[in-house]
Amino acid sequence: MVGLVHGVRAATDSGSPSVEARPLRPSSWWLEPSKLLKRFSHLRENSRSCDWYRIVDGFLGVDSEDLPLRQRFRTLYAELLSEPPSPSEATPWVRCHIQVQDGLPAHLVTFTAPSEVAIIDFLLALFSHRGYVEMDHAAGGWRSIALAGRTPPLLTARGAEVLVDARETWQPLIGNCAVNWVMHLQPDLLFFHAAALAIGREGVLIAGEKAAGKSTLSMALAARGHDFFGDEIAAVRTETFQLAPFRRAVSVREGPQAPAVEKRLAEKCCFTETFPDGTVRSRARACELFPASDARPQTLRWVFFLRGFDDRPHAEPFRPRSEDLRLLMPLACTFWGRSSRARIAQVARLLSNVHCYFLYPGLPEDTAELVERIVRSE
């Protein structure tokens, strides 16, 4: 049920706030989700405990009694910390509230937003490649997903309420769901898995497959004094093609870096994170690595598509054809509930208005110098 709390639309608890004495067995909690839901108190707004993050034009509030999730956001999105949105602002927002009760086998996640999203369908669409499947055992309108081949679900959801298994590592999935929801609420933006920066007044996008070198090249260019927008997610306005900053903590894989980047990484405090694909990467704040780098919005003029590594970096200009649109597909959240044809048409218009190059990277510093030379030659 959706209600109003101090002028903000909020999902209210559908169960009683009373706490039963008999504990639920961890192995069966997901078979009786409504019974477990009654063990949690009514959702109460507490602005003091909520961290707000500005994600381009939208806001995400994280109000978590689970300290690992709260700390994850404070670490990854420190540069996006913001004042809460004004009730008078017509800006998209999502609030994620996590309740933890000692002795219970699951935690309660409640999303509040101007409109609801079918959480299970949303997650299955966002992460179709990670092996999540829907289970058919939940009753009373609840739906569950689990990793293929595993019986206990990772989470069970009904409406805006989600019960997550306390024994599993659920924080990355819920965190990604919340961030993608905020991005989904911004239809005037296209979000890409790409690095973004500006060389002078020229917006530059660096696209490629996983481990292609997007972060390495974008950091090498930032270390040379160029404006750093982000190394994982790029935001482009559909009408003006303007790049908007989206600066999470940078992700650093093992391998060679530009000398200036290696020096700065050695001087700064980094932390490690294990990704869903099993790789371990270092994280560091962009503002600490590149304190002189700004993030002033600039119009996108150049897109470099990373190809295979070579001994010496080189680049080949090309004019995109219809079959090349797959090289720059937006994130799944931008397609959700919208016309795929319209979104693809926006990408086609974008690519027809920028300079496109296939880039074969070599050593990071040499590759950064090549990109500089190409952009400045125009």
C-alpha positions in Angstrom: 0.0 0.0 0.0 1.2 3.5 -0.8 0.6 6.4 1.6 1.7 9.9 2.4 4.2 10.7 5.2 4.9 14.4 5.6 4.2 15.1 2.0 6.3 12.2 0.7 4.8 9.1 -0.9 5.9 6.2 1.2 5.2 2.5 1.2 3.6 1.5 4.5 4.1 -1.7 6.4 1.2 -4.1 5.7 1.7 -6.1 8.9 1.4 -5.5 12.6 4.4 -4.0 14.5 4.1 -6.6 17.2 6.9 -9.1 17.7 6.0 -12.8 18.0 7.9 -14.9 20.6 8.4 -18.0 18.4 11.3 -17.6 16.0 11.1 -18.6 12.4 13.4 -21.3 11.2 16.0 -19.9 8.9 15.4 -22.7 6.4 11.7 -21.8 5.9 11.3 -18.1 6.4 10.8 -17.5 2.7 7.8 -19.9 2.6 6.0 -17.6 5.0 7.1 -14.1 4.1 4.0 -12.3 5.4 4.5 -13.9 8.8 8.1 -12.7 8.9 7.1 -9.2 7.8 5.0 -8.8 11.0 8.2 -9.0 13.0 9.4 -5.7 11.7 8.1 -2.3 13.0 6.2 0.2 10.9 8.3 2.3 8.6 9.0 5.6 10.2 10.6 8.5 8.4 13.8 9.6 10.0 15.6 12.2 7.9 18.5 12.4 10.4 19.6 8.8 9.6 19.3 9.0 5.8 22.3 9.6 3.5 21.3 11.3 0.3 23.2 11.0 -3.0 22.8 13.1 -6.1 22.8 10.9 -9.2 22.8 13.3 -12.1 19.3 14.9 -11.8 17.9 12.4 -9.3 18.3 11.6 -5.7 18.9 8.4 -3.7 18.3 8.2 0.0 20.0 5.3 1.9 18.6 4.8 5.4 20.1 1.5 6.6 20.4 -0.3 9.9 22.7 -2.7 8.0 26.1 -1.1 8.4 27.9 -2.9 5.5 25.4 -1.5 3.0 25.5 2.0 4.5 29.3 2.0 4.4 29.3 0.6 0.9 27.4 3.6 -0.4 29.5 6.1 1.7 32.7 4.6 0.1 31.6 4.1 -3.5 29.5 7.3 -3.8 31.2 9.7 -1.4 31.6 12.4 -4.1 27.8 12.3 -4.7 26.7 12.9 -1.1 24.1 15.7 -1.2 21.4 17.5 0.8 18.0 15.8 0.6 15.7 16.9 -2.3 13.4 19.7 -1.5 9.7 18.7 -1.3 9.0 21.5 -3.7 11.4 20.2 -6.4 10.0 18.0 -9.1 13.0 15.8 -9.1 13.1 12.0 -9.3 14.0 10.3 -6.1 14.1 6.9 -4.4 14.6 6.1 -0.7 15.9 2.7 0.4 15.2 1.8 4.1 16.8 -1.3 5.6 15.6 -2.7 8.9 17.5 -5.4 10.9 16.0 -7.4 13.7 18.4 -9.5 15.8 17.5 -13.2 15.6 15.6 -13.1 12.4 16.8 -14.9 9.3 16.1 -12.0 6.9 16.2 -8.2 6.8 13.5 -6.0 5.4 14.2 -3.5 2.6 11.5 -1.0 1.9 11.7 1.2 -1.2 9.8 4.5 -1.3 9.4 6.6 -4.5 6.9 8.6 -6.4 5.9 5.4 -8.2 6.5 1.7 -7.6 8.5 -0.7 -9.7 8.0 -4.4 -10.0 11.2 -5.3 -8.2 11.5 -8.9 -9.3 10.9 -8.1 -13.0 13.3 -5.1 -12.7 16.1 -7.2 -11.2 15.7 -10.0 -13.7 15.9 -7.5 -16.5 18.9 -5.7 -15.1 21.0 -8.7 -14.3 19.9 -11.3 -16.8 23.5 -12.5 -17.3 24.1 -13.3 -13.6 22.0 -16.5 -13.4 19.1 -15.3 -11.3 15.8 -17.2 -11.7 12.4 -16.7 -10.3 11.1 -19.3 -7.9 7.4 -20.4 -7.7 7.0 -21.2 -4.0 6.0 -17.9 -2.5 2.3 -17.2 -1.7 0.1 -14.2 -1.1 1.5 -12.1 -3.9 5.2 -12.6 -2.9 7.8 -13.4 -5.6 11.2 -14.8 -5.0 14.5 -15.0 -7.0 17.5 -17.2 -6.4 20.7 -18.2 -8.2 20.0 -21.1 -10.6 20.4 -24.4 -8.9 19.9 -23.1 -5.3 16.8 -23.6 -3.2 16.7 -20.7 -0.7 16.0 -17.5 -2.5 18.3 -14.5 -2.2 15.2 -12.3 -1.8 11.4 -12.3 -1.7 9.4 -9.2 -2.7 5.9 -7.9 -2.7 5.3 -4.4 -3.9 7.9 -2.1 -2.4 8.9 -4.5 0.4 11.8 -6.9 0.0 13.0 -9.6 2.4 16.6 -10.5 1.9 18.4 -13.5 3.3 20.6 -12.4 6.2 23.1 -15.2 5.5 23.7 -14.1 1.9 25.7 -11.2 0.4 22.6 -9.3 -0.7 24.0 -5.7 -0.4 25.4 -5.3 -3.9 22.2 -6.5 -5.5 20.0 -4.2 -3.4 22.4 -1.3 -3.9 22.5 -1.7 -7.6 18.7 -2.0 -7.7 18.4 1.3 -5.9 20.9 3.2 -8.1 19.4 1.7 -11.3 15.9 2.7 -10.2 17.0 6.4 -9.8 18.6 6.2 -13.3 15.4 4.7 -14.7 13.4 7.7 -13.4 15.5 10.0 -15.6 14.1 9.4 -19.2 16.0 12.4 -20.6 19.3 10.7 -20.0 21.0 7.8 -21.6 23.3 5.8 -19.3 26.1 3.7 -20.7 28.7 1.3 -19.3 31.6 3.6 -20.3 34.2 6.0 -19.1 33.7 9.8 -19.7 35.9 12.9 -19.5 36.5 16.2 -21.2 39.6 17.3 -23.1 39.2 21.1 -23.1 35.6 21.7 -24.1 35.3 18.4 -26.0 33.3 15.6 -24.3 34.9 12.2 -24.7 33.3 8.7 -24.2 35.4 5.6 -23.9 33.5 2.4 -24.6 34.4 -1.3 -24.6 33.9 -4.7 -23.2 34.9 -5.7 -19.6 38.6 -5.4 -19.0 39.1 -3.5 -22.3 40.9 -0.7 -20.5 38.2 2.0 -20.0 39.3 2.8 -16.4 43.0 2.7 -17.2 42.8 5.1 -20.1 40.4 7.5 -18.5 42.6 7.7 -15.4 45.7 8.2 -17.6 43.9 11.1 -19.2 42.7 12.6 -15.9 46.3 12.4 -14.6 47.3 14.6 -17.5 44.9 17.3 -16.3 41.7 16.6 -18.1 38.2 16.7 -16.5 37.2 13.3 -15.2 33.5 12.4 -15.3 33.7 8.7 -14.2 35.1 5.4 -15.3 32.1 3.1 -15.1 28.9 4.8 -15.9 28.5 7.6 -18.4 25.4 9.9 -18.5 24.4 11.7 -21.7 21.5 14.0 -22.1 19.3 12.9 -25.1 18.5 16.4 -26.4 21.8 18.2 -26.1 24.2 15.2 -26.0 25.8 16.9 -23.0 27.9 14.7 -20.7 26.9 14.8 -17.1 29.3 13.8 -14.2 28.8 10.5 -12.5 31.8 10.0 -10.3 31.9 6.9 -8.2 35.0 5.6 -6.6 37.3 4.5 -9.5 37.7 0.8 -10.2 41.3 -0.3 -10.7 42.2 -3.7 -12.1 45.5 -5.4 -11.8 47.8 -4.4 -14.7 49.9 -1.5 -16.0 48.9 2.1 -15.3 50.2 5.4 -16.4 53.2 6.4 -14.2 51.4 9.3 -12.7 48.4 7.1 -11.8 50.6 4.5 -10.2 52.3 7.1 -8.1 49.0 8.5 -7.0 47.5 5.1 -6.2 50.5 4.4 -4.1 50.1 7.6 -2.1 46.3 7.3 -1.5 44.3 4.9 0.6 42.6 2.3 -1.6 40.3 -0.5 -0.7 39.6 -3.8 -2.5 36.3 -5.1 -3.7 35.3 -8.5 -5.1 33.0 -8.2 -8.1 30.3 -10.6 -9.1 32.6 -12.1 -11.8 35.1 -13.0 -9.1 37.7 -10.4 -10.0 39.2 -8.3 -7.2 39.8 -4.6 -7.9 41.0 -1.6 -6.0 38.9 1.4 -5.4 39.9 5.0 -4.8 38.1 8.4 -4.8 38.6 10.3 -8.0 38.7 13.6 -6.1 41.8 12.3 -4.1 43.6 10.9 -7.2 42.8 13.9 -9.4 42.2 16.9 -7.2 42.7 19.3 -10.1 40.2 17.5 -12.3 36.8 19.2 -12.5 33.6 17.8 -14.0 32.0 20.6 -15.8 29.4 19.4 -18.3 30.5 19.4 -21.9 28.9 18.3 -25.1 29.9 14.9 -26.3 32.1 15.1 -29.4 34.2 12.0 -29.5 33.5 8.2 -28.9 36.5 5.8 -28.8 35.6 2.1 -29.0 38.4 0.0 -27.4 39.5 -3.0 -29.3 42.4 -5.5 -28.7 45.6 -4.3 -27.2 48.6 -3.7 -29.4 52.3 -3.0 -29.0 51.8 0.6 -30.2 48.4 2.3 -29.8 46.6 3.3 -33.0 43.1 4.5 -33.9 40.9 4.1 -37.0 38.1 6.6 -37.7 34.8 5.1 -38.9 31.3 6.2 -39.7 28.8 4.1 -37.7 26.3 2.0 -39.6 23.1 0.5 -38.2 24.9 -2.7 -37.2 27.3 -0.7 -35.2 24.7 0.5 -32.7 25.2 -2.6 -30.6 28.7 -1.1 -29.7 27.0 1.5 -27.6 23.9 0.1 -26.1 22.5 1.9 -23.0 22.1 0.2 -19.7 19.1 -2.0 -19.2 17.5 0.5 -16.8 17.1 3.0 -19.6 15.0 0.6 -21.6 12.8 -0.6 -18.8 9.1 0.2 -19.5 10.0 2.3 -22.6 10.1 1.8 -26.3 13.4 0.1 -27.3 13.0 1.5 -30.8 12.9 5.1 -29.5 15.9 4.5 -27.3 17.9 3.0 -30.2 16.9 5.9 -32.4 18.4 8.2 -29.7 21.7 6.3 -29.8 21.7 6.4 -33.6 21.2 10.2 -33.5 24.0 10.6 -30.9 26.5 8.5 -33.0 25.7 10.5 -36.1 26.7 13.7 -34.4 30.1 12.6 -32.9 33.5 11.5 -34.2 33.9 7.7 -33.8 37.1 5.8 -33.6 38.2 2.2 -33.1 41.1 2.5 -30.6 43.7 -0.2 -30.2 45.4 0.7 -26.9 49.0 0.1 -26.0 50.8 1.4 -22.9 48.4 3.7 -20.9 50.5 6.8 -21.2 51.1 6.3 -24.9 47.4 5.7 -25.5 46.4 8.8 -23.6 48.8 10.9 -25.6 47.3 9.5 -28.8 43.7 10.3 -27.8 44.8 13.9 -26.8 46.4 14.3 -30.2 43.3 13.1 -32.1 40.9 15.4 -30.1 43.2 18.5 -30.4 43.8 18.0 -34.1 40.2 19.0 -35.0 
